[in-house]
Amino acid sequence: MSEDAKDPKPEAPKPVPETTTAAAAPAAAAKPAAPAKPAPKPLPTPVYNEADGRLLKERRLWPTDMWRDPWSQPRYRMAWVKLIVLVAVALGAALLLGEVGRFAVPVTSFLLEKGAAYGLPAWAPGLVWALVKIVLVLHVPLLSALVFVWWERKISAHMQSRLGPMYVGGFHGWLQTVADGIKLLLKENITPTAADTWVHRLAPAVVVAPALLAFAPVSFGKDLSAADLDVGLVYVFAMAGVSVVGIMMAGWGSGNKYSLLGGLRSAAQLVSYELPRMFAVIPVIMFAESLNLADIGAAQGGYWFGVLPRWFIFYPVVGQLSFLIFLIASVAETNRIPFDLPEAESELVAGFHTEYSGMKFSLFFLAEYAYMTLACCLAAAFFLGGGTAPLSFLDGFLPSWAWFLGKVLALVFCFLWFRWTFPRFRVDRLMDFNWKFLLPWSFANIALAGLYVMVLS
């Protein structure tokens, strides 16, 4: 075979006639342009339909539109009317009931008489009355968790120009938390294969049991405490400190490295912030000269100049420092934003309770709100006078338990407000803030309180 056959040379391109090129140019120039696409129709403005939850009817408004002039909306005005009616009913009930603690002596006498009539042992009526008080105290953290979860959703919704729960239960979704509880009851409890079964199961109980027991010495008003302990303050702090053991059990028993990291974060945080929290109460003990919560509240009775209440928060400098340190440390103790590093959903997928579901998860949730309620009760008793009235002319207008409840609700609102306001701390800054700021100031405050007591004495 010849070399030309093996490697044929490419043929040169044929020249295009000039007539063809010249004729094609006008044709290309004369080609009509593509028709312009019609402008898209503007999307309809979304509207809110309260009747069936769909964005259909134009007579409804988005919350962002409604909040521009909320009083122009009839249902907004009606909601305020309902709120005023509810507050009026609550005040009326408080005035009608009066001091609930006054019923304790008649009830005890009645039980003693009935016990003697039926030949029961002398200790039986006391046991029955103790069981009644235990049942009543147990309902405080249980019912408060139901109310405060719903309240937090509504407050956060209003802070973000949303509506929050609206349908479940009728008026502003007041049964939403109950529906959530039923949902958790129906969910399956799952235990990971790598988990330590017994530790995993016992952890929720170890977390929630101390939270419930810690309410025993809390004085909710005059003669309204389940256990009148002389060392009630020490008992409360001792019970609250046990919860960290349950959190560590949850992190370790889950067999999950993220859960273990969350448990270790919680242990470090709770142990650290427990110190300034306890030291913040030392000036209160120095002023009240008692560890009994009822006596601490009673020590704040009376008014300066006949107007300003003698609450410990109004003691110059010392009271304000103690209250701020106690409040900040209490937020950290309850693992709430900005101190929610043990959970930190965006970092640890819920942290130490990642591997929990159903009712086990709900127990951790219940413990968090129980400790928040407990912290607010303690702050009201230590710094805000317990069940005393805020102004002298209001003294005796409402029973002590009503004033105490109002102060607790105001403090709970602060906890919820913090959650939707402050960003989360970084771990190193969390520890620096405690060891380099709160703890030194708590020591300095104790020294200042000692000088204060020396001058007064």
Long-range contacts (C-beta under 8 A, 24 or more apart in sequence): 50-75, 50-166, 53-167, 63-161, 63-162, 63-163, 64-161, 67-161, 79-172, 82-171, 91-398, 91-402, 94-398, 94-399, 94-401, 94-402, 95-398, 97-399, 98-399, 99-221, 99-222, 99-223, 99-399, 99-400, 99-401, 100-221, 100-224, 100-399, 100-401, 101-221, 101-222, 101-223, 101-224, 101-400, 101-401, 102-223, 104-223, 107-132, 133-226, 133-227, 134-226, 136-226, 137-215, 137-216, 137-218, 137-226, 138-212, 138-215, 140-215, 140-220, 140-373, 141-211, 141-212, 141-215, 141-366, 141-369, 141-370, 141-373, 141-374, 142-366, 144-369, 144-370, 144-373, 145-177, 145-365, 145-366, 145-369, 145-370, 145-373, 146-177, 146-178, 146-181, 147-177, 148-369, 148-372, 148-373, 148-412, 148-416, 149-177, 149-180, 149-365, 149-369, 150-174, 150-176, 150-177, 151-412, 151-416, 152-416, 152-419, 155-413, 155-416, 155-417, 155-420, 156-416, 156-419, 156-420, 159-420, 160-420, 181-362, 184-358, 184-359, 184-361, 184-362, 185-358, 185-359, 187-357, 187-358, 187-359, 188-357, 188-358, 189-357, 189-358, 189-359, 189-360, 190-355, 190-357, 190-358, 191-355, 192-254, 192-255, 192-256, 192-355, 193-255, 194-255, 194-256, 195-253, 195-254, 195-255, 195-355, 196-252, 196-253, 196-255, 197-253, 198-253, 199-249, 199-252, 199-253, 200-249, 200-250, 200-253, 200-254, 200-355, 201-360, 202-246, 202-249, 202-253, 203-246, 203-247, 203-249, 203-250, 203-253, 204-246, 204-250, 204-356, 204-360, 204-363, 204-364, 204-367, 205-246, 205-363, 206-242, 206-243, 206-245, 206-246, 206-249, 207-243, 207-246, 207-247, 207-250, 207-363, 207-364, 207-367, 208-246, 208-363, 208-364, 208-366, 208-367, 208-370, 210-239, 210-240, 210-241, 210-242, 210-243, 210-246, 211-239, 211-240, 211-243, 211-366, 211-367, 211-370, 211-371, 211-374, 212-370, 213-239, 214-239, 214-240, 214-374, 215-370, 215-374, 215-377, 217-292, 217-293, 218-293, 218-374, 218-377, 218-378, 218-381, 219-293, 219-294, 219-297, 219-381, 219-386, 219-387, 220-377, 220-387, 220-401, 220-404, 220-405, 221-386, 221-387, 221-399, 221-400, 221-401, 221-402, 221-403, 221-404, 222-387, 222-399, 222-400, 222-401, 224-400, 224-401, 225-293, 225-294, 228-292, 228-294, 229-292, 230-290, 230-291, 230-292, 231-291, 231-292, 232-291, 232-292, 232-293, 232-294, 233-281, 233-285, 233-291, 233-292, 233-293, 233-296, 234-291, 236-293, 236-374, 236-378, 237-274, 237-278, 240-333, 240-371, 240-374, 241-270, 241-274, 243-270, 243-367, 243-371, 244-270, 244-271, 247-342, 247-352, 248-352, 250-352, 250-353, 250-356, 250-364, 251-351, 251-352, 254-352, 254-354, 254-355, 254-356, 255-355, 256-354, 256-355, 258-348, 258-349, 258-351, 258-354, 259-348, 259-351, 259-352, 259-353, 259-354, 259-355, 260-352, 261-348, 261-351, 262-342, 262-343, 262-344, 262-348, 262-350, 262-351, 262-352, 262-353, 262-354, 263-342, 263-351, 263-352, 265-341, 265-342, 265-344, 265-348, 265-351, 265-427, 266-335, 266-341, 266-342, 266-351, 266-352, 268-431, 269-332, 269-335, 269-339, 269-341, 269-342, 269-430, 270-332, 270-333, 272-431, 272-434, 272-435, 273-329, 273-332, 273-333, 273-339, 273-434, 273-438, 274-329, 274-333, 275-434, 275-439, 275-442, 276-325, 276-329, 276-434, 276-438, 276-439, 276-441, 276-442, 277-325, 277-326, 277-329, 277-330, 277-333, 279-325, 279-439, 279-442, 279-443, 279-445, 279-446, 280-321, 280-322, 280-323, 280-325, 280-326, 280-329, 280-442, 280-445, 281-322, 281-326, 281-382, 282-442, 282-446, 282-449, 283-312, 283-315, 283-318, 283-319, 283-322, 283-445, 283-446, 283-448, 283-449, 283-452, 284-312, 284-322, 284-382, 284-383, 286-449, 286-450, 286-453, 287-312, 287-315, 287-449, 287-453, 288-312, 293-378, 293-381, 293-386, 294-386, 296-381, 296-382, 296-386, 297-381, 297-385, 297-386, 297-387, 297-388, 298-386, 300-385, 300-386, 300-388, 301-385, 301-388, 303-392, 306-392, 307-391, 307-392, 309-385, 309-388, 309-389, 309-390, 309-391, 309-392, 310-385, 311-383, 311-384, 311-385, 311-388, 312-382, 312-383, 313-383, 313-384, 315-452, 317-448, 318-445, 318-448, 318-449, 318-452, 319-383, 321-441, 321-445, 321-448, 322-382, 322-383, 322-445, 322-449, 323-379, 323-383, 325-438, 325-441, 325-442, 325-445, 326-378, 326-379, 326-382, 326-383, 327-379, 327-411, 327-414, 328-438, 329-434, 329-438, 330-375, 330-378, 330-379, 331-375, 331-415, 331-418, 332-430, 332-434, 333-371, 333-375, 334-368, 334-371, 334-372, 334-375, 334-415, 335-368, 336-368, 336-372, 336-415, 336-418, 336-419, 337-418, 337-419, 337-420, 337-422, 337-424, 338-418, 338-422, 338-423, 338-424, 338-425, 339-424, 339-425, 339-430, 340-424, 341-424, 341-425, 341-427, 341-430, 344-424, 372-412, 372-415, 373-408, 373-412, 375-411, 375-415, 376-407, 376-408, 376-411, 376-412, 376-415, 377-404, 377-408, 379-411, 380-404, 380-407, 380-408, 380-411, 384-411
